[in-house]
Amino acid sequence: MVAALDTLADVPPPADREAVHEEYLRRVIPQFTGHQVGEIITWSTAHGDLHYGNVTRAPHILDWKGWGRAPYGYDAATLYLYALLVPAAAARIRTELAPSWTGPRRAGPLTVCAQILQAQDRTAFYAELDGPVREQFPHL
């Protein structure tokens, strides 16, 4: 999975497609996580909705309708945070992919956290993730 995400991130982000708008993340990250967003050092091309339903065993990544520009590490953080309800899978993903969202690259995982928390009152899956996602704040 690391190789697939690295290959995708190496593609120059398209000017006409955004998986996440900067104005949106600058609003929702402080609102839902209490964190501030500094300068976003690296933007990259992202799948935009990376979870196990969109990954085959090979691995191949499916369902590209949401792809576009996003903070680097956004896809890795999405895969990780959506897996929190399966601790063994989440631990494996974190071990393999966490380097993509360290230090100045925190905007990716904080954006995903904010998106989950923003939707938790409308979607049962996100409501289940509320507690586990909040527990991740100190580690991001």
N, CA, C and O atoms as a GROMACS GRO file, in nm:
protein
  560
    1MET      N    1   0.082  -0.119   0.000
    1MET     CA    2   0.000   0.000   0.000
    1MET      C    3   0.086   0.126   0.000
    1MET      O    4   0.051   0.226  -0.063
    2VAL      N    5   0.198   0.121   0.069
    2VAL     CA    6   0.287   0.237   0.074
    2VAL      C    7   0.332   0.275  -0.066
    2VAL      O    8   0.332   0.392  -0.102
    3ALA      N    9   0.370   0.176  -0.146
    3ALA     CA   10   0.416   0.203  -0.283
    3ALA      C   11   0.304   0.265  -0.366
    3ALA      O   12   0.329   0.358  -0.443
    4ALA      N   13   0.183   0.216  -0.353
    4ALA     CA   14   0.070   0.271  -0.429
    4ALA      C   15   0.044   0.416  -0.390
    4ALA      O   16   0.021   0.500  -0.476
    5LEU      N   17   0.046   0.445  -0.261
    5LEU     CA   18   0.023   0.582  -0.216
    5LEU      C   19   0.137   0.675  -0.256
    5LEU      O   20   0.114   0.790  -0.292
    6ASP      N   21   0.262   0.625  -0.251
    6ASP     CA   22   0.375   0.706  -0.294
    6ASP      C   23   0.366   0.737  -0.443
    6ASP      O   24   0.394   0.849  -0.485
    7THR      N   25   0.328   0.638  -0.522
    7THR     CA   26   0.313   0.660  -0.666
    7THR      C   27   0.206   0.764  -0.694
    7THR      O   28   0.226   0.854  -0.776
    8LEU      N   29   0.094   0.753  -0.625
    8LEU     CA   30  -0.014   0.851  -0.643
    8LEU      C   31   0.031   0.990  -0.600
    8LEU      O   32   0.005   1.087  -0.671
    9ALA      N   33   0.097   1.000  -0.487
    9ALA     CA   34   0.142   1.130  -0.437
    9ALA      C   35   0.245   1.195  -0.528
    9ALA      O   36   0.258   1.318  -0.529
   10ASP      N   37   0.317   1.115  -0.606
   10ASP     CA   38   0.417   1.169  -0.699
   10ASP      C   39   0.355   1.232  -0.823
   10ASP      O   40   0.422   1.305  -0.896
   11VAL      N   41   0.227   1.205  -0.848
   11VAL     CA   42   0.159   1.267  -0.961
   11VAL      C   43   0.129   1.412  -0.924
   11VAL      O   44   0.070   1.437  -0.819
   12PRO      N   45   0.169   1.507  -1.007
   12PRO     CA   46   0.141   1.648  -0.973
   12PRO      C   47  -0.009   1.669  -0.948
   12PRO      O   48  -0.091   1.623  -1.027
   13PRO      N   49  -0.044   1.739  -0.840
   13PRO     CA   50  -0.186   1.760  -0.811
   13PRO      C   51  -0.253   1.839  -0.923
   13PRO      O   52  -0.199   1.940  -0.968
   14PRO      N   53  -0.367   1.794  -0.966
   14PRO     CA   54  -0.436   1.865  -1.074
   14PRO      C   55  -0.491   1.999  -1.025
   14PRO      O   56  -0.537   2.011  -0.912
   15ALA      N   57  -0.485   2.099  -1.110
   15ALA     CA   58  -0.535   2.232  -1.073
   15ALA      C   59  -0.687   2.236  -1.069
   15ALA      O   60  -0.745   2.319  -0.999
   16ASP      N   61  -0.751   2.147  -1.144
   16ASP     CA   62  -0.897   2.153  -1.157
   16ASP      C   63  -0.973   2.051  -1.072
   16ASP      O   64  -1.095   2.040  -1.085
   17ARG      N   65  -0.904   1.977  -0.987
   17ARG     CA   66  -0.970   1.877  -0.902
   17ARG      C   67  -0.916   1.887  -0.760
   17ARG      O   68  -0.794   1.883  -0.739
   18GLU      N   69  -1.005   1.900  -0.665
   18GLU     CA   70  -0.965   1.904  -0.526
   18GLU      C   71  -1.044   1.800  -0.448
   18GLU      O   72  -1.166   1.799  -0.450
   19ALA      N   73  -0.972   1.713  -0.380
   19ALA     CA   74  -1.038   1.618  -0.290
   19ALA      C   75  -1.080   1.690  -0.163
   19ALA      O   76  -1.182   1.657  -0.102
   20VAL      N   77  -1.000   1.789  -0.123
   20VAL     CA   78  -1.027   1.870  -0.005
   20VAL      C   79  -0.991   2.015  -0.036
   20VAL      O   80  -0.879   2.044  -0.080
   21HIS      N   81  -1.084   2.105  -0.015
   21HIS     CA   82  -1.057   2.247  -0.036
   21HIS      C   83  -0.986   2.306   0.085
   21HIS      O   84  -1.022   2.277   0.199
   22GLU      N   85  -0.886   2.388   0.061
   22GLU     CA   86  -0.809   2.446   0.170
   22GLU      C   87  -0.895   2.531   0.263
   22GLU      O   88  -0.877   2.528   0.384
   23GLU      N   89  -0.988   2.607   0.207
   23GLU     CA   90  -1.075   2.690   0.291
   23GLU      C   91  -1.156   2.603   0.387
   23GLU      O   92  -1.176   2.639   0.503
   24TYR      N   93  -1.202   2.489   0.338
   24TYR     CA   94  -1.280   2.397   0.420
   24TYR      C   95  -1.196   2.344   0.536
   24TYR      O   96  -1.238   2.351   0.651
   25LEU      N   97  -1.078   2.294   0.507
   25LEU     CA   98  -0.998   2.233   0.615
   25LEU      C   99  -0.954   2.338   0.716
   25LEU      O  100  -0.944   2.308   0.834
   26ARG      N  101  -0.928   2.460   0.671
   26ARG     CA  102  -0.890   2.566   0.765
   26ARG      C  103  -1.006   2.603   0.857
   26ARG      O  104  -0.982   2.654   0.967
   27ARG      N  105  -1.128   2.580   0.815
   27ARG     CA  106  -1.245   2.607   0.899
   27ARG      C  107  -1.277   2.490   0.991
   27ARG      O  108  -1.298   2.510   1.110
   28VAL      N  109  -1.281   2.367   0.936
   28VAL     CA  110  -1.330   2.254   1.016
   28VAL      C  111  -1.227   2.196   1.112
   28VAL      O  112  -1.265   2.143   1.217
   29ILE      N  113  -1.099   2.205   1.081
   29ILE     CA  114  -1.000   2.149   1.173
   29ILE      C  115  -1.007   2.219   1.309
   29ILE      O  116  -1.018   2.150   1.410
   30PRO      N  117  -1.000   2.353   1.315
   30PRO     CA  118  -1.012   2.415   1.448
   30PRO      C  119  -1.149   2.393   1.512
   30PRO      O  120  -1.160   2.373   1.633
   31GLN      N  121  -1.253   2.397   1.430
   31GLN     CA  122  -1.388   2.383   1.482
   31GLN      C  123  -1.412   2.247   1.547
   31GLN      O  124  -1.473   2.239   1.653
   32PHE      N  125  -1.366   2.140   1.485
   32PHE     CA  126  -1.397   2.006   1.533
   32PHE      C  127  -1.284   1.938   1.609
   32PHE      O  128  -1.308   1.842   1.683
   33THR      N  129  -1.160   1.985   1.593
   33THR     CA  130  -1.049   1.919   1.664
   33THR      C  131  -0.982   2.009   1.766
   33THR      O  132  -0.910   1.961   1.853
   34GLY      N  133  -1.002   2.140   1.756
   34GLY     CA  134  -0.935   2.233   1.844
   34GLY      C  135  -0.791   2.263   1.803
   34GLY      O  136  -0.724   2.342   1.869
   35HIS      N  137  -0.744   2.202   1.697
   35HIS     CA  138  -0.608   2.225   1.647
   35HIS      C  139  -0.609   2.336   1.543
   35HIS      O  140  -0.710   2.358   1.475
   36GLN      N  141  -0.498   2.404   1.531
   36GLN     CA  142  -0.481   2.505   1.428
   36GLN      C  143  -0.398   2.446   1.314
   36GLN      O  144  -0.318   2.355   1.334
   37VAL      N  145  -0.420   2.498   1.196
   37VAL     CA  146  -0.345   2.452   1.079
   37VAL      C  147  -0.245   2.560   1.042
   37VAL      O  148  -0.282   2.675   1.015
   38GLY      N  149  -0.120   2.522   1.042
   38GLY     CA  150  -0.016   2.614   0.995
   38GLY      C  151  -0.009   2.608   0.844
   38GLY      O  152  -0.106   2.573   0.776
   39GLU      N  153   0.106   2.641   0.792
   39GLU     CA  154   0.126   2.632   0.648
   39GLU      C  155   0.121   2.485   0.607
   39GLU      O  156   0.183   2.399   0.670
   40ILE      N  157   0.047   2.457   0.502
   40ILE     CA  158   0.041   2.320   0.451
   40ILE      C  159   0.159   2.306   0.356
   40ILE      O  160   0.160   2.359   0.244
   41ILE      N  161   0.258   2.232   0.403
   41ILE     CA  162   0.386   2.222   0.332
   41ILE      C  163   0.371   2.150   0.199
   41ILE      O  164   0.424   2.194   0.098
   42THR      N  165   0.299   2.038   0.201
   42THR     CA  166   0.293   1.956   0.080
   42THR      C  167   0.150   1.921   0.046
   42THR      O  168   0.077   1.861   0.125
   43TRP      N  169   0.111   1.959  -0.074
   43TRP     CA  170  -0.015   1.914  -0.132
   43TRP      C  171   0.020   1.802  -0.229
   43TRP      O  172   0.126   1.806  -0.292
   44SER      N  173  -0.066   1.706  -0.242
   44SER     CA  174  -0.039   1.597  -0.334
   44SER      C  175  -0.170   1.550  -0.397
   44SER      O  176  -0.278   1.595  -0.360
   45THR      N  177  -0.156   1.460  -0.490
   45THR     CA  178  -0.274   1.399  -0.550
   45THR      C  179  -0.321   1.288  -0.456
   45THR      O  180  -0.241   1.209  -0.407
   46ALA      N  181  -0.451   1.284  -0.431
   46ALA     CA  182  -0.508   1.187  -0.338
   46ALA      C  183  -0.628   1.117  -0.400
   46ALA      O  184  -0.696   1.172  -0.487
   47HIS      N  185  -0.653   0.998  -0.355
   47HIS     CA  186  -0.771   0.922  -0.394
   47HIS      C  187  -0.896   0.993  -0.343
   47HIS      O  188  -0.994   1.007  -0.416
   48GLY      N  189  -0.892   1.038  -0.219
   48GLY     CA  190  -1.000   1.116  -0.162
   48GLY      C  191  -1.101   1.038  -0.080
   48GLY      O  192  -1.180   1.098  -0.009
   49ASP      N  193  -1.100   0.905  -0.089
   49ASP     CA  194  -1.196   0.823  -0.014
   49ASP      C  195  -1.136   0.684   0.006
   49ASP      O  196  -1.199   0.584  -0.026
   50LEU      N  197  -1.015   0.680   0.057
   50LEU     CA  198  -0.944   0.553   0.066
   50LEU      C  199  -0.983   0.476   0.192
   50LEU      O  200  -0.951   0.517   0.304
   51HIS      N  201  -1.052   0.367   0.172
   51HIS     CA  202  -1.088   0.275   0.281
   51HIS      C  203  -1.085   0.135   0.223
   51HIS      O  204  -1.069   0.117   0.102
   52TYR      N  205  -1.100   0.035   0.309
   52TYR     CA  206  -1.085  -0.103   0.262
   52TYR      C  207  -1.186  -0.143   0.156
   52TYR      O  208  -1.161  -0.237   0.080
   53GLY      N  209  -1.298  -0.077   0.147
   53GLY     CA  210  -1.393  -0.106   0.040
   53GLY      C  211  -1.343  -0.062  -0.096
   53GLY      O  212  -1.397  -0.103  -0.199
   54ASN      N  213  -1.239   0.021  -0.098
   54ASN     CA  214  -1.184   0.071  -0.223
   54ASN      C  215  -1.044   0.018  -0.254
   54ASN      O  216  -0.973   0.071  -0.339
   55VAL      N  217  -1.005  -0.089  -0.183
   55VAL     CA  218  -0.873  -0.147  -0.203
   55VAL      C  219  -0.888  -0.298  -0.227
   55VAL      O  220  -0.957  -0.366  -0.153
   56THR      N  221  -0.821  -0.347  -0.332
   56THR     CA  222  -0.823  -0.491  -0.357
   56THR      C  223  -0.701  -0.554  -0.291
   56THR      O  224  -0.614  -0.485  -0.237
   57ARG      N  225  -0.696  -0.681  -0.295
   57ARG     CA  226  -0.588  -0.755  -0.229
   57ARG      C  227  -0.451  -0.732  -0.293
   57ARG      O  228  -0.349  -0.748  -0.225
   58ALA      N  229  -0.444  -0.696  -0.417
   58ALA     CA  230  -0.319  -0.688  -0.493
   58ALA      C  231  -0.211  -0.591  -0.441
   58ALA      O  232  -0.096  -0.635  -0.454
   59PRO      N  233  -0.221  -0.476  -0.388
   59PRO     CA  234  -0.341  -0.394  -0.378
   59PRO      C  235  -0.358  -0.304  -0.501
   59PRO      O  236  -0.262  -0.249  -0.555
   60HIS      N  237  -0.482  -0.291  -0.542
   60HIS     CA  238  -0.521  -0.194  -0.643
   60HIS      C  239  -0.625  -0.104  -0.577
   60HIS      O  240  -0.704  -0.150  -0.495
   61ILE      N  241  -0.623   0.022  -0.613
   61ILE     CA  242  -0.717   0.118  -0.555
   61ILE      C  243  -0.830   0.141  -0.654
   61ILE      O  244  -0.806   0.171  -0.771
   62LEU      N  245  -0.955   0.128  -0.606
   62LEU     CA  246  -1.075   0.140  -0.688
   62LEU      C  247  -1.151   0.269  -0.654
   62LEU      O  248  -1.118   0.338  -0.558
   63ASP      N  249  -1.253   0.300  -0.735
   63ASP     CA  250  -1.351   0.405  -0.708
   63ASP      C  251  -1.284   0.542  -0.698
   63ASP      O  252  -1.259   0.591  -0.588
   64TRP      N  253  -1.258   0.601  -0.810
   64TRP     CA  254  -1.180   0.724  -0.817
   64TRP      C  255  -1.264   0.851  -0.829
   64TRP      O  256  -1.212   0.954  -0.872
   65LYS      N  257  -1.390   0.848  -0.794
   65LYS     CA  258  -1.475   0.965  -0.818
   65LYS      C  259  -1.436   1.087  -0.734
   65LYS      O  260  -1.468   1.200  -0.773
   66GLY      N  261  -1.369   1.069  -0.620
   66GLY     CA  262  -1.335   1.182  -0.533
   66GLY      C  263  -1.191   1.226  -0.539
   66GLY      O  264  -1.148   1.304  -0.453
   67TRP      N  265  -1.114   1.180  -0.637
   67TRP     CA  266  -0.971   1.208  -0.640
   67TRP      C  267  -0.944   1.356  -0.668
   67TRP      O  268  -1.027   1.426  -0.725
   68GLY      N  269  -0.825   1.400  -0.626
   68GLY     CA  270  -0.784   1.537  -0.653
   68GLY      C  271  -0.677   1.581  -0.554
   68GLY      O  272  -0.612   1.498  -0.491
   69ARG      N  273  -0.661   1.709  -0.541
   69ARG     CA  274  -0.559   1.769  -0.455
   69ARG      C  275  -0.602   1.761  -0.309
   69ARG      O  276  -0.718   1.788  -0.276
   70ALA      N  277  -0.508   1.723  -0.222
   70ALA     CA  278  -0.533   1.715  -0.078
   70ALA      C  279  -0.400   1.730  -0.005
   70ALA      O  280  -0.295   1.714  -0.066
   71PRO      N  281  -0.404   1.759   0.124
   71PRO     CA  282  -0.278   1.763   0.198
   71PRO      C  283  -0.212   1.626   0.194
   71PRO      O  284  -0.280   1.523   0.201
   72TYR      N  285  -0.081   1.623   0.182
   72TYR     CA  286  -0.007   1.498   0.180
   72TYR      C  287  -0.041   1.417   0.305
   72TYR      O  288  -0.047   1.471   0.415
   73GLY      N  289  -0.064   1.288   0.287
   73GLY     CA  290  -0.098   1.200   0.399
   73GLY      C  291  -0.247   1.183   0.420
   73GLY      O  292  -0.289   1.105   0.506
   74TYR      N  293  -0.328   1.255   0.344
   74TYR     CA  294  -0.474   1.248   0.360
   74TYR      C  295  -0.526   1.106   0.339
   74TYR      O  296  -0.605   1.056   0.419
   75ASP      N  297  -0.483   1.040   0.232
   75ASP     CA  298  -0.530   0.904   0.205
   75ASP      C  299  -0.486   0.805   0.313
   75ASP      O  300  -0.566   0.723   0.358
   76ALA      N  301  -0.360   0.813   0.355
   76ALA     CA  302  -0.311   0.723   0.460
   76ALA      C  303  -0.390   0.743   0.588
   76ALA      O  304  -0.425   0.647   0.656
   77ALA      N  305  -0.417   0.869   0.621
   77ALA     CA  306  -0.493   0.898   0.743
   77ALA      C  307  -0.637   0.849   0.731
   77ALA      O  308  -0.694   0.801   0.830
   78THR      N  309  -0.697   0.860   0.614
   78THR     CA  310  -0.833   0.810   0.594
   78THR      C  311  -0.838   0.660   0.616
   78THR      O  312  -0.924   0.609   0.688
   79LEU      N  313  -0.746   0.590   0.554
   79LEU     CA  314  -0.741   0.444   0.569
   79LEU      C  315  -0.724   0.407   0.717
   79LEU      O  316  -0.791   0.316   0.767
   80TYR      N  317  -0.635   0.476   0.785
   80TYR     CA  318  -0.609   0.448   0.926
   80TYR      C  319  -0.730   0.479   1.015
   80TYR      O  320  -0.774   0.394   1.091
   81LEU      N  321  -0.783   0.599   1.004
   81LEU     CA  322  -0.891   0.639   1.094
   81LEU      C  323  -1.019   0.558   1.070
   81LEU      O  324  -1.092   0.529   1.165
   82TYR      N  325  -1.046   0.521   0.947
   82TYR     CA  326  -1.163   0.438   0.919
   82TYR      C  327  -1.145   0.296   0.973
   82TYR      O  328  -1.243   0.224   0.993
   83ALA      N  329  -1.021   0.255   0.998
   83ALA     CA  330  -0.993   0.121   1.049
   83ALA      C  331  -0.988   0.115   1.202
   83ALA      O  332  -0.967   0.007   1.257
   84LEU      N  333  -1.008   0.224   1.270
   84LEU     CA  334  -0.993   0.225   1.416
   84LEU      C  335  -1.084   0.127   1.489
   84LEU      O  336  -1.053   0.085   1.600
   85LEU      N  337  -1.195   0.091   1.428
   85LEU     CA  338  -1.285  -0.004   1.493
   85LEU      C  339  -1.234  -0.148   1.486
   85LEU      O  340  -1.291  -0.238   1.547
   86VAL      N  341  -1.127  -0.168   1.410
   86VAL     CA  342  -1.060  -0.299   1.402
   86VAL      C  343  -0.915  -0.275   1.445
   86VAL      O  344  -0.827  -0.253   1.362
   87PRO      N  345  -0.890  -0.279   1.576
   87PRO     CA  346  -0.760  -0.238   1.628
   87PRO      C  347  -0.638  -0.302   1.564
   87PRO      O  348  -0.537  -0.235   1.544
   88ALA      N  349  -0.644  -0.429   1.530
   88ALA     CA  350  -0.527  -0.494   1.469
   88ALA      C  351  -0.498  -0.433   1.331
   88ALA      O  352  -0.382  -0.408   1.297
   89ALA      N  353  -0.601  -0.409   1.254
   89ALA     CA  354  -0.582  -0.347   1.122
   89ALA      C  355  -0.531  -0.205   1.137
   89ALA      O  356  -0.441  -0.163   1.065
   90ALA      N  357  -0.589  -0.130   1.230
   90ALA     CA  358  -0.546   0.007   1.252
   90ALA      C  359  -0.399   0.013   1.294
   90ALA      O  360  -0.324   0.099   1.246
   91ALA      N  361  -0.359  -0.077   1.381
   91ALA     CA  362  -0.219  -0.079   1.426
   91ALA      C  363  -0.124  -0.107   1.310
   91ALA      O  364  -0.019  -0.044   1.298
   92ARG      N  365  -0.162  -0.199   1.224
   92ARG     CA  366  -0.077  -0.231   1.109
   92ARG      C  367  -0.067  -0.112   1.014
   92ARG      O  368   0.041  -0.078   0.966
   93ILE      N  369  -0.181  -0.049   0.988
   93ILE     CA  370  -0.182   0.067   0.899
   93ILE      C  371  -0.097   0.179   0.960
   93ILE      O  372  -0.016   0.241   0.890
   94ARG      N  373  -0.114   0.204   1.088
   94ARG     CA  374  -0.036   0.311   1.153
   94ARG      C  375   0.113   0.283   1.142
   94ARG      O  376   0.190   0.374   1.112
   95THR      N  377   0.153   0.160   1.166
   95THR     CA  378   0.295   0.125   1.157
   95THR      C  379   0.350   0.152   1.017
   95THR      O  380   0.460   0.205   1.002
   96GLU      N  381   0.272   0.116   0.915
   96GLU     CA  382   0.320   0.130   0.777
   96GLU      C  383   0.306   0.271   0.722
   96GLU      O  384   0.391   0.315   0.644
   97LEU      N  385   0.200   0.342   0.761
   97LEU     CA  386   0.168   0.467   0.693
   97LEU      C  387   0.185   0.594   0.776
   97LEU      O  388   0.184   0.703   0.719
   98ALA      N  389   0.200   0.583   0.906
   98ALA     CA  390   0.208   0.703   0.991
   98ALA      C  391   0.318   0.801   0.952
   98ALA      O  392   0.299   0.921   0.970
   99PRO      N  393   0.431   0.756   0.898
   99PRO     CA  394   0.532   0.856   0.860
   99PRO      C  395   0.480   0.959   0.759
   99PRO      O  396   0.539   1.067   0.747
  100SER      N  397   0.374   0.929   0.689
  100SER     CA  398   0.323   1.024   0.590
  100SER      C  399   0.246   1.139   0.654
  100SER      O  400   0.209   1.233   0.584
  101TRP      N  401   0.221   1.133   0.785
  101TRP     CA  402   0.147   1.244   0.846
  101TRP      C  403   0.214   1.298   0.972
  101TRP      O  404   0.145   1.344   1.063
  102THR      N  405   0.344   1.294   0.979
  102THR     CA  406   0.414   1.345   1.095
  102THR      C  407   0.455   1.491   1.076
  102THR      O  408   0.461   1.541   0.964
  103GLY      N  409   0.483   1.558   1.188
  103GLY     CA  410   0.534   1.694   1.186
  103GLY      C  411   0.447   1.790   1.108
  103GLY      O  412   0.328   1.802   1.135
  104PRO      N  413   0.506   1.859   1.011
  104PRO     CA  414   0.430   1.961   0.938
  104PRO      C  415   0.324   1.901   0.844
  104PRO      O  416   0.252   1.975   0.777
  105ARG      N  417   0.316   1.770   0.839
  105ARG     CA  418   0.218   1.706   0.751
  105ARG      C  419   0.092   1.663   0.827
  105ARG      O  420   0.022   1.572   0.784
  106ARG      N  421   0.062   1.727   0.938
  106ARG     CA  422  -0.053   1.691   1.020
  106ARG      C  423  -0.187   1.732   0.958
  106ARG      O  424  -0.291   1.684   1.002
  107ALA      N  425  -0.187   1.819   0.860
  107ALA     CA  426  -0.313   1.867   0.802
  107ALA      C  427  -0.395   1.753   0.744
  107ALA      O  428  -0.518   1.755   0.752
  108GLY      N  429  -0.329   1.652   0.685
  108GLY     CA  430  -0.402   1.538   0.628
  108GLY      C  431  -0.485   1.465   0.732
  108GLY      O  432  -0.607   1.456   0.717
  109PRO      N  433  -0.424   1.413   0.839
  109PRO     CA  434  -0.503   1.341   0.938
  109PRO      C  435  -0.600   1.430   1.015
  109PRO      O  436  -0.709   1.386   1.050
  110LEU      N  437  -0.562   1.554   1.041
  110LEU     CA  438  -0.655   1.642   1.112
  110LEU      C  439  -0.778   1.673   1.027
  110LEU      O  440  -0.888   1.689   1.080
  111THR      N  441  -0.760   1.682   0.897
  111THR     CA  442  -0.875   1.703   0.808
  111THR      C  443  -0.970   1.585   0.815
  111THR      O  444  -1.091   1.603   0.826
  112VAL      N  445  -0.915   1.464   0.808
  112VAL     CA  446  -1.000   1.344   0.815
  112VAL      C  447  -1.071   1.336   0.950
  112VAL      O  448  -1.190   1.303   0.955
  113CYS      N  449  -1.000   1.365   1.058
  113CYS     CA  450  -1.064   1.367   1.190
  113CYS      C  451  -1.182   1.464   1.191
  113CYS      O  452  -1.292   1.429   1.236
  114ALA      N  453  -1.160   1.585   1.142
  114ALA     CA  454  -1.266   1.686   1.140
  114ALA      C  455  -1.383   1.640   1.053
  114ALA      O  456  -1.499   1.663   1.090
  115GLN      N  457  -1.356   1.578   0.940
  115GLN     CA  458  -1.464   1.531   0.854
  115GLN      C  459  -1.548   1.424   0.924
  115GLN      O  460  -1.671   1.426   0.916
  116ILE      N  461  -1.483   1.333   0.994
  116ILE     CA  462  -1.555   1.228   1.066
  116ILE      C  463  -1.639   1.290   1.177
  116ILE      O  464  -1.756   1.256   1.192
  117LEU      N  465  -1.580   1.380   1.254
  117LEU     CA  466  -1.653   1.441   1.365
  117LEU      C  467  -1.767   1.529   1.317
  117LEU      O  468  -1.872   1.536   1.381
  118GLN      N  469  -1.748   1.595   1.204
  118GLN     CA  470  -1.853   1.679   1.148
  118GLN      C  471  -1.974   1.595   1.104
  118GLN      O  472  -2.088   1.641   1.114
  119ALA      N  473  -1.949   1.474   1.057
  119ALA     CA  474  -2.056   1.390   1.005
  119ALA      C  475  -2.112   1.291   1.107
  119ALA      O  476  -2.207   1.218   1.076
  120GLN      N  477  -2.057   1.286   1.227
  120GLN     CA  478  -2.094   1.182   1.322
  120GLN      C  479  -2.240   1.190   1.366
  120GLN      O  480  -2.296   1.088   1.408
  121ASP      N  481  -2.303   1.305   1.358
  121ASP     CA  482  -2.444   1.312   1.396
  121ASP      C  483  -2.538   1.273   1.282
  121ASP      O  484  -2.659   1.263   1.302
  122ARG      N  485  -2.484   1.251   1.162
  122ARG     CA  486  -2.566   1.213   1.046
  122ARG      C  487  -2.542   1.071   0.998
  122ARG      O  488  -2.624   1.015   0.925
  123THR      N  489  -2.428   1.010   1.038
  123THR     CA  490  -2.391   0.880   0.985
  123THR      C  491  -2.346   0.789   1.099
  123THR      O  492  -2.255   0.823   1.174
  124ALA      N  493  -2.411   0.675   1.112
  124ALA     CA  494  -2.384   0.584   1.223
  124ALA      C  495  -2.237   0.540   1.228
  124ALA      O  496  -2.178   0.533   1.336
  125PHE      N  497  -2.178   0.510   1.114
  125PHE     CA  498  -2.038   0.467   1.111
  125PHE      C  499  -1.948   0.574   1.172
  125PHE      O  500  -1.859   0.543   1.251
  126TYR      N  501  -1.971   0.700   1.134
  126TYR     CA  502  -1.890   0.808   1.189
  126TYR      C  503  -1.917   0.827   1.337
  126TYR      O  504  -1.826   0.862   1.412
  127ALA      N  505  -2.040   0.806   1.380
  127ALA     CA  506  -2.072   0.815   1.523
  127ALA      C  507  -1.992   0.712   1.602
  127ALA      O  508  -1.944   0.740   1.712
  128GLU      N  509  -1.979   0.592   1.547
  128GLU     CA  510  -1.898   0.488   1.612
  128GLU      C  511  -1.751   0.527   1.622
  128GLU      O  512  -1.681   0.489   1.716
  129LEU      N  513  -1.705   0.603   1.525
  129LEU     CA  514  -1.565   0.644   1.522
  129LEU      C  515  -1.536   0.765   1.611
  129LEU      O  516  -1.419   0.797   1.636
  130ASP      N  517  -1.638   0.832   1.659
  130ASP     CA  518  -1.619   0.956   1.736
  130ASP      C  519  -1.516   0.940   1.848
  130ASP      O  520  -1.416   1.012   1.850
  131GLY      N  521  -1.538   0.847   1.940
  131GLY     CA  522  -1.447   0.826   2.052
  131GLY      C  523  -1.307   0.786   2.008
  131GLY      O  524  -1.210   0.849   2.049
  132PRO      N  525  -1.294   0.683   1.925
  132PRO     CA  526  -1.161   0.643   1.880
  132PRO      C  527  -1.085   0.755   1.806
  132PRO      O  528  -0.964   0.767   1.820
  133VAL      N  529  -1.157   0.835   1.728
  133VAL     CA  530  -1.091   0.945   1.657
  133VAL      C  531  -1.041   1.050   1.756
  133VAL      O  532  -0.928   1.098   1.744
  134ARG      N  533  -1.124   1.086   1.853
  134ARG     CA  534  -1.082   1.185   1.954
  134ARG      C  535  -0.960   1.137   2.033
  134ARG      O  536  -0.876   1.218   2.073
  135GLU      N  537  -0.950   1.008   2.054
  135GLU     CA  538  -0.833   0.953   2.124
  135GLU      C  539  -0.705   0.969   2.044
  135GLU      O  540  -0.596   0.963   2.100
  136GLN      N  541  -0.716   0.991   1.913
  136GLN     CA  542  -0.598   1.004   1.826
  136GLN      C  543  -0.537   1.143   1.829
  136GLN      O  544  -0.421   1.159   1.791
  137PHE      N  545  -0.611   1.245   1.874
  137PHE     CA  546  -0.560   1.382   1.869
  137PHE      C  547  -0.420   1.399   1.928
  137PHE      O  548  -0.336   1.464   1.867
  138PRO      N  549  -0.393   1.340   2.046
  138PRO     CA  550  -0.257   1.358   2.102
  138PRO      C  551  -0.147   1.291   2.018
  138PRO      O  552  -0.030   1.325   2.034
  139HIS      N  553  -0.184   1.199   1.932
  139HIS     CA  554  -0.084   1.123   1.855
  139HIS      C  555  -0.064   1.179   1.714
  139HIS      O  556   0.018   1.129   1.638
  140LEU      N  557  -0.138   1.281   1.680
  140LEU     CA  558  -0.128   1.336   1.544
  140LEU      C  559  -0.042   1.460   1.541
  140LEU      O  560  -0.022   1.519   1.434
   0.00000   0.00000   0.00000
